[in-house]
């Protein structure tokens, strides 16, 4: 699997300091500006402190760069307790001289803009903390507490510049957190102008579901992802989505794999579909979408290929039972360790958590085949545009790792059959449409391939049945139908 945090610096003029946060270093093209100051701002509970601590911990553990955490609001005990659930042992890092934590309590009533108050005392404490561990990274959390007694904008701007200049002279990569302002980016409206990199974190509620977004507002001397990117705080820490490549720099396979349905393979030039491709199976309720992908999974397990099945509509036990009724044995794959299920209701949590779970389990289990059934159920928790954006990056991730992905999509009755409710059909390499038609008082199932990129395929409509031997596709030849390579 690709490690984004280890990407080579593509901007020789700007030396990057990797954060080790999945997805973040990709968005910033390598990390934060080394030896410079980055401002992270946002409202309460958006994850500013956690991002800063993660930057320090990953630096100390993964990159051999000790760090310093200067906290103006929370004590060392409070900070240590807050991040324990994420697997961060700050006490251990402090004992190993990889991290220094200093809590500085500032009383605004004692702050003066002239006379006996200046930053010299702070510089002495910062310098001592940096020298005590040989720090390469430092986090100041939060800057409002430090300058809470300043009212004069000229003095405030001068002191901010002094602080930033001092940090640059020390040669440390600094992260400073700040609260979001009302009419300005930050509360003082000055920090963003003297920072080399500015990151916005946002925590919002949409349709009763909490979501978090990250945006690189500015990055001097470096290109970066310009969009809003969802990020997630979970038991595994903080991660940014997309967690995949922003381009098309992946190899493709010329190997064919069987769908597990002989008649369907015949439609696809008799070989099936390409390994690492994305396949969409769409149709109305009861057309057998799950049955078709389940037969593909059973065939893959029989070949000794690991499979990961994400179910958003039924429990895994129900899927296994239902498939047994048509002769598809998924239980065998589960017992052999070839098949793993992850079943949950879309409403259980937000879109970012679902996509992060898919990514995490894929990293852990390294499947050759992944199923998302049905992808349209995600429409109950996020707008179509967000689902398409997330799936675009997810499909790129699967392709980068040569994982064959099968998606099912529900279309409503009465719609044109070549419509996908979540608008992802253009992302797919192969698109199979299932329909039911009524002839002579009986309902029959038919299927056809709308497109299959790079594979000559039949353009005929074929009948199929759900039997006690699985899905069987029959060749339903009709006059005027031909074979060809129909591209979308």
C-alpha positions in Angstrom: 0.0 0.0 0.0 1.2 3.5 -0.8 2.6 5.5 2.1 1.7 9.1 1.4 3.8 10.5 4.2 6.9 9.2 2.6 6.4 10.9 -0.8 9.4 12.7 -2.1 9.4 16.5 -1.9 8.4 17.8 -5.3 9.1 21.4 -4.4 12.9 21.7 -4.0 12.5 25.4 -2.9 10.3 24.4 0.0 11.6 21.7 2.4 8.6 19.8 3.8 8.1 18.3 7.3 5.8 15.3 7.1 3.1 15.1 9.7 2.5 11.4 9.4 -1.2 12.0 9.3 -2.9 9.8 6.6 -4.1 12.0 3.8 -2.9 15.3 5.2 0.6 15.1 3.7 -0.9 14.3 0.3 -3.1 17.3 0.4 -0.1 19.5 1.3 2.2 17.8 -1.2 4.5 16.5 1.5 3.7 18.1 4.8 4.2 21.4 6.6 6.9 23.9 5.7 10.0 22.8 7.6 11.6 25.5 9.8 8.6 27.8 9.4 5.3 28.5 11.2 1.9 27.0 10.4 -1.3 28.4 11.7 -4.2 26.0 12.4 -7.5 27.7 13.3 -11.1 26.7 13.8 -14.0 26.7 16.2 -14.2 24.7 19.5 -14.1 20.9 19.1 -12.8 20.9 15.6 -9.5 19.1 16.4 -6.9 21.8 16.5 -5.1 20.5 19.6 -5.3 16.9 18.4 -3.8 17.7 15.1 -0.9 19.5 16.8 -0.3 16.7 19.2 -0.4 14.1 16.3 2.2 16.2 14.5 4.5 16.0 17.5 3.9 12.3 18.3 4.3 11.1 14.7 7.4 13.2 14.4 9.0 11.7 17.6 7.9 8.1 16.8 8.1 7.9 13.0 10.7 10.5 12.0 13.0 10.7 15.0 12.2 14.4 15.5 11.7 15.3 19.2 9.0 17.9 19.9 7.8 20.5 22.4 4.2 21.1 23.4 3.4 24.5 25.0 -0.1 24.6 26.4 -1.7 27.8 27.6 -5.1 26.3 28.6 -4.8 22.6 29.5 -2.4 21.0 31.9 0.0 18.2 31.1 -2.2 15.7 33.0 -5.3 16.8 31.1 -3.6 16.6 27.7 -2.1 13.2 28.5 -5.5 11.9 29.5 -7.4 13.3 26.5 -5.2 11.5 23.9 -4.7 8.2 25.7 -7.8 6.7 24.0 -6.1 7.4 20.6 -3.1 5.3 21.6 -0.8 8.2 22.3 1.4 7.7 25.4 2.7 11.2 26.1 4.2 10.3 29.5 6.3 7.6 27.8 7.6 10.0 25.2 8.4 12.6 27.9 10.3 9.9 29.9 12.2 9.0 26.7 13.2 12.7 26.1 11.3 12.6 22.8 8.7 15.1 24.0 8.6 18.1 26.4 5.3 19.5 27.7 5.1 22.9 29.4 1.9 24.4 30.7 2.1 28.2 31.0 -0.8 29.8 32.8 -1.3 33.5 31.7 -3.5 35.8 33.6 -4.8 38.5 31.2 -5.1 41.0 34.1 -1.4 40.8 34.6 -0.6 41.5 30.9 0.8 44.9 30.0 1.4 46.4 26.6 4.3 48.4 27.8 6.7 48.5 30.7 7.4 45.2 32.4 5.4 42.8 30.0 7.1 41.4 26.9 7.8 38.0 25.4 11.3 37.6 26.9 10.1 35.4 29.7 8.3 33.2 27.2 11.3 32.9 24.9 13.4 31.7 27.9 10.9 29.0 28.7 10.6 28.0 25.0 14.3 27.9 24.6 14.8 25.7 27.7 12.1 23.3 26.5 13.6 23.1 23.0 17.1 22.5 24.3 16.0 19.9 26.9 15.0 17.4 24.2 16.8 18.8 21.1 13.3 19.6 19.6 12.8 19.9 15.9 9.0 20.5 16.2 7.0 22.7 18.5 3.2 23.4 19.0 1.8 26.4 20.8 -1.8 25.9 21.9 -3.6 28.4 21.7 -2.3 31.8 20.8 -5.3 33.7 22.1 -4.4 32.9 25.6 -0.9 34.3 25.1 -2.1 37.6 23.7 -5.4 37.9 25.5 -4.2 41.1 27.3 -3.3 43.0 24.1 -5.7 45.6 22.7 -3.4 47.7 20.6 -3.2 46.2 17.1 0.2 47.6 16.4 1.8 46.2 19.5 0.0 42.8 18.9 1.3 42.6 15.3 4.8 43.5 16.4 4.8 40.9 19.1 3.4 38.3 16.8 6.2 39.0 14.3 8.7 38.7 17.1 7.4 35.3 18.1 7.3 34.0 14.6 10.8 35.4 13.9 12.2 33.8 17.1 10.8 30.4 16.2 12.3 30.6 12.7 15.7 31.5 14.2 15.5 28.5 16.4 15.1 26.3 13.3 12.0 24.5 14.6 8.9 23.6 12.6 6.1 25.3 14.5 2.4 24.8 14.7 0.3 27.5 16.3 -3.4 27.0 17.0 -6.0 29.8 17.1 -9.7 30.3 17.5 -11.8 31.2 14.5 -12.9 34.9 14.3 -16.3 36.3 13.4 -15.4 38.7 10.6 -11.8 37.6 10.2 -10.1 34.2 9.9 -8.8 34.3 13.4 -10.0 36.2 16.5 -7.2 38.8 16.2 -7.2 38.7 12.4 -3.5 39.1 12.2 -2.0 35.6 12.6 -2.9 34.5 9.1 -0.8 37.2 7.6 2.5 36.3 9.3 2.1 32.5 9.0 3.7 30.7 6.1 0.9 28.1 6.0 -2.7 28.4 7.2 -5.0 25.5 7.8 -8.7 25.8 8.5 -10.5 23.1 10.5 -14.3 23.1 10.5 -16.9 21.1 12.5 -20.4 21.3 11.1 -23.8 19.6 11.4 -25.7 18.5 8.3 -29.0 16.6 8.6 -28.2 15.8 12.3 -24.9 14.2 11.3 -21.6 15.8 12.4 -18.9 16.2 9.8 -15.4 17.7 9.9 -13.7 19.6 7.0 -10.1 20.7 6.4 -8.9 23.4 4.0 -5.4 24.7 3.2 -6.2 28.5 3.1 -2.6 29.4 2.0 0.8 27.8 1.6 3.6 30.1 0.7 5.9 28.8 -2.1 4.1 25.5 -2.5 1.1 24.1 -4.4 -1.5 22.2 -2.4 -5.0 20.7 -2.7 -7.3 23.7 -2.9 -10.6 22.0 -1.9 -12.3 21.2 1.4 -11.3 17.7 2.5 -13.3 15.7 5.1 -11.2 14.5 8.0 -12.0 12.0 10.8 -11.2 11.6 14.4 -11.5 8.0 15.5 -9.8 5.4 17.8 -7.0 5.3 15.2 -6.4 9.0 15.5 -6.9 11.7 12.9 -7.0 11.1 9.2 -7.8 13.2 6.2 -10.0 12.1 3.2 -9.1 11.8 0.4 -6.5 9.2 1.4 -5.8 8.4 -2.2 -3.9 9.9 -5.1 -5.0 13.1 -6.6 -4.1 11.9 -10.1 -4.0 8.9 -12.3 -0.6 7.6 -11.5 -1.5 4.0 -11.1 -0.7 0.9 -13.3 -3.5 -1.2 -14.8 -3.7 -4.9 -15.2 -4.4 -6.9 -18.3 -5.4 -10.0 -16.3 -9.0 -11.2 -16.6 -10.9 -12.6 -13.7 -14.2 -14.5 -13.8 -17.5 -13.1 -12.5 -18.3 -16.6 -11.3 -21.2 -16.7 -13.8 -20.4 -18.5 -17.0 -23.1 -16.8 -19.0 -22.1 -13.4 -17.9 -18.4 -14.1 -18.7 -19.5 -15.0 -22.2 -21.1 -11.6 -22.6 -17.7 -10.0 -21.7 -15.7 -11.6 -24.5 -15.8 -14.9 -22.7 -13.2 -13.8 -20.1 -14.9 -11.7 -17.4 -13.6 -8.3 -16.4 -10.2 -6.9 -15.8 -8.5 -7.3 -12.4 -8.5 -4.0 -10.5 -11.5 -2.6 -12.4 -14.6 -1.1 -10.9 -17.9 -2.8 -11.7 -21.4 -1.4 -11.1 -24.5 -3.6 -10.9 -27.6 -1.5 -10.9 -31.3 -2.3 -11.0 -34.7 -2.1 -9.3 -35.5 -3.9 -6.1 -35.7 -7.7 -6.5 -33.6 -8.0 -9.6 -30.8 -9.9 -7.9 -28.0 -7.4 -7.6 -26.7 -8.8 -4.4 -27.0 -12.4 -5.8 -24.7 -11.5 -8.7 -22.0 -9.9 -6.6 -22.3 -12.7 -4.0 -21.7 -15.3 -6.7 -18.6 -13.3 -7.8 -17.4 -13.3 -4.2 -18.0 -17.0 -3.8 -16.0 -17.7 -7.0 -13.1 -15.5 -5.8 -13.0 -17.3 -2.4 -12.9 -20.6 -4.3 -9.8 -19.3 -6.2 -8.1 -18.5 -2.9 -8.6 -14.7 -3.2 -9.5 -12.7 -0.1 -12.7 -10.7 -0.2 -14.1 -7.8 1.8 -17.9 -7.2 1.8 -19.4 -3.9 3.0 -23.2 -4.3 3.5 -25.3 -1.2 4.1 -28.7 -2.9 3.9 -28.6 -6.4 5.5 -26.8 -8.1 8.3 -24.1 -10.5 7.1 -25.9 -13.5 8.6 -29.0 -12.6 6.5 -27.0 -12.3 3.3 -25.3 -15.6 3.9 -28.7 -17.3 4.6 -30.4 -15.7 1.6 -27.6 -16.7 -0.7 -27.7 -20.3 0.5 -31.3 -20.5 -0.8 -29.9 -20.1 -4.4 -26.9 -22.3 -3.9 -24.3 -19.7 -3.2 -22.2 -20.7 -0.3 -20.6 -17.7 1.4 -20.2 -19.5 4.7 -17.4 -21.5 3.3 -15.5 -18.4 2.5 -16.0 -17.0 6.0 -14.8 -20.2 7.6 -11.7 -20.3 5.4 -10.8 -16.7 6.3 -11.2 -15.7 2.7 -14.3 -13.6 3.2 -14.8 -10.8 5.7 -18.0 -8.8 6.3 -18.5 -5.3 7.6 -22.3 -4.6 8.0 -23.7 -1.3 9.3 -26.6 1.0 8.7 -25.6 4.2 6.8 -27.3 6.3 9.6 -25.0 4.8 12.2 -22.5 7.5 11.5 -21.3 10.0 8.9 -20.1 9.5 5.4 -16.5 10.1 6.4 -16.6 7.4 9.1 -18.0 4.9 6.5 -15.3 5.7 4.0 -12.6 5.7 6.6 -13.8 2.2 7.8 -13.6 1.0 4.2 -10.1 2.3 3.9 -8.9 1.0 7.3 -10.3 -2.5 6.8 -8.9 -2.7 3.3 -5.4 -1.7 4.7 -5.7 -4.4 7.4 -7.1 -7.3 5.4 -5.6 -6.5 2.0 -8.4 -8.1 -0.1 -8.3 -8.7 -3.8 -12.1 -8.2 -4.1 -14.2 -5.5 -2.4 -18.0 -5.2 -2.5 -20.1 -2.2 -1.5 -23.7 -3.2 -1.4 -25.7 -1.0 -2.0 -23.8 2.3 -2.6 -27.1 4.2 -3.0 -28.0 3.7 0.7 -25.3 6.3 1.5 -27.7 8.9 -0.1 -29.6 9.0 3.2 -26.7 10.7 5.0 -25.0 12.9 2.4 -25.7 14.8 -0.8 -25.1 13.1 -4.1 -22.2 15.5 -4.9 -20.4 14.5 -1.7 -21.0 10.8 -2.3 -19.7 11.0 -5.8 -16.6 12.9 -4.6 -15.8 10.4 -2.0 -16.4 7.4 -4.3 -14.2 9.0 -6.9 -11.3 8.9 -4.5 -12.2 5.5 -3.1 -12.2 4.0 -6.6 -8.8 5.6 -7.3 -7.5 4.0 -4.1 -8.8 0.6 -5.2 -7.2 1.0 -8.6 -3.9 2.1 -7.2 -3.8 -1.2 -5.2 -5.2 -3.4 -8.0 -8.3 -4.2 -6.0 -11.4 -5.3 -8.0 -14.4 -3.4 -6.7 -18.0 -4.3 -7.1 -20.8 -1.8 -6.3 -24.5 -2.3 -6.4 -26.9 0.5 -7.0 -30.7 0.7 -6.6 -32.7 2.4 -9.2 -36.3 3.4 -8.5 -39.2 1.9 -10.4 -40.3 3.9 -13.4 -36.8 5.5 -13.9 -34.9 5.1 -17.1 -32.8 2.0 -16.4 -29.6 3.7 -17.5 -29.7 6.1 -14.6 -27.6 5.7 -11.4 -29.1 7.2 -8.3 -25.7 8.4 -7.0 -24.3 9.5 -10.3 -21.3 7.2 -10.2 -21.8 5.3 -13.4 -19.3 7.4 -15.3 -16.6 6.3 -12.8 -17.2 2.6 -13.5 -15.3 0.4 -16.0 -18.1 -2.1 -16.4 -21.7 -1.3 -15.9 -24.3 -4.1 -15.7 -28.0 -3.2 -15.7 -30.7 -5.6 -14.4 -34.4 -5.4 -15.3 -37.6 -7.2 -14.9 -40.0 -7.4 -17.8 -43.5 -8.8 -18.0 -44.4 -11.1 -20.9 -47.5 -13.4 -21.2 -48.5 -12.7 -17.6 -45.0 -13.7 -16.2 -42.2 -11.5 -15.0 -38.8 -12.3 -16.3 -35.3 -11.0 -15.4 -33.0 -9.6 -18.1 -29.6 -8.0 -18.1 -27.4 -6.1 -20.4 -24.0 -4.4 -20.3 -24.1 -0.7 -20.8 -20.4 -0.4 -21.1 -17.2 -2.3 -20.4 -14.1 -0.3 -21.1 -11.5 -2.1 -23.1 -13.5 -5.3 -23.4 -15.5 -6.4 -26.5 -18.9 -7.2 -25.1 -22.4 -8.3 -26.2 -25.0 -5.6 -26.8 -27.8 -8.1 -26.6 -30.3 -8.3 -23.7 -29.9 -11.7 -22.0 -32.2 -13.5 -19.7 -31.0 -14.8 -16.3 -32.5 -16.8 -13.5 -31.9 -17.2 -9.8 -31.8 -21.0 -9.4 -30.7 -23.5 -6.7 -27.4 -23.5 -8.6 -26.9 -19.8 -8.4 -27.3 -17.2 -11.1 -27.6 -18.6 -14.6 -27.5 -16.4 -17.7 -28.9 -17.7 -20.9 -28.1 -16.4 -24.4 -31.2 -14.7 -25.6 -30.3 -13.9 -29.2 -32.6 -11.5 -31.0 -32.5 -10.2 -34.6 -30.8 -6.8 -35.0 -28.5 -7.3 -32.0 -24.8 -7.5 -32.5 -21.5 -7.7 -30.6 -19.2 -4.8 -30.2 -17.2 -2.7 -27.9 -19.5 0.0 -26.7 -17.7 2.7 -24.8 -19.4 5.1 -22.4 
